[in-house]
Amino acid sequence: MNIVNGLVTIVVLLALIVLLVLGALFPWTVLDTGIALLQQARVALEARWPLSYLIFLVVAILLVVLFVATLWFELRPKSRRTLSVSTAGGAEVEVDAKSVQQGLQARLIEIRDVLKVRPTVRGKRGGVDVLLELETSPDVDIPSKVDEVSLAAKELIQSRMGLTVSNLKVLIKHGPPGKWVPPAPAPVVTPESVYTPAVTAPGDYAAEEQPPADTPPQSQF
């Protein structure tokens, strides 16, 4: 939407600039052209009345809606992309909102029966608003799961990141049955499974490296 707003703004400003420049350089020509266009528009409007008026009305409504929507998206209050955190020493730290969302996604996806997580964090004065869109298994207990997810999200945001949660909203959608797969348990390392290399004393190396002594041949007599 920002791209559309920028394009509309650029086109309107360029048209106004060209019109003002032409009006300053050739005022009578611009006025005569404008009067001629208005007269042609009146003739076209009266020629096929009321069909021409309906077409004109539809075009005018579309342009008004486009301009009002562009103005609204430009002037509406936008959410902060960074979140302010005050440390114990009095320092101000700016935290990226996307980092908070990624941390929430990584933490909440570990909870049992949670299939997908889509967090949205919006900064505001005095705290943050958090929206959690979850996809869970169909046999999940919704009240207990909402409490578990809310506690985990608040613990991550408030305790680890130092932010204040002003509003927390959880939306749950059930996924297909049998989709959740529990994580595999971590392998247990026992002392018998750890390989310990054998240690050889220095004297053993010397004994192994020493060549055998030549034995004199025995006499035949």
Secondary structure, 3 states (H helix, E strand, C coil): CHHHHHHHHHHHHHHHHHHHHHHHHCHHHHHHHHHHHHHHHHHHHHHCCCHHHHHHHHHHHHHHHHHHHHHHHHHCCCCECEEEEECCCCCEEEEEHHHHHHHHHHHHCCCCCEEEEEEEEEEECCEEEEEEEEEECCCCCHHHHHHHHHHHHHHHHHHHCCCCEEEEEEEEEECCCCCCCCCCCCCCCCHHHCCCCCCCCHHHHHHHHCCCCCCCCCCCC
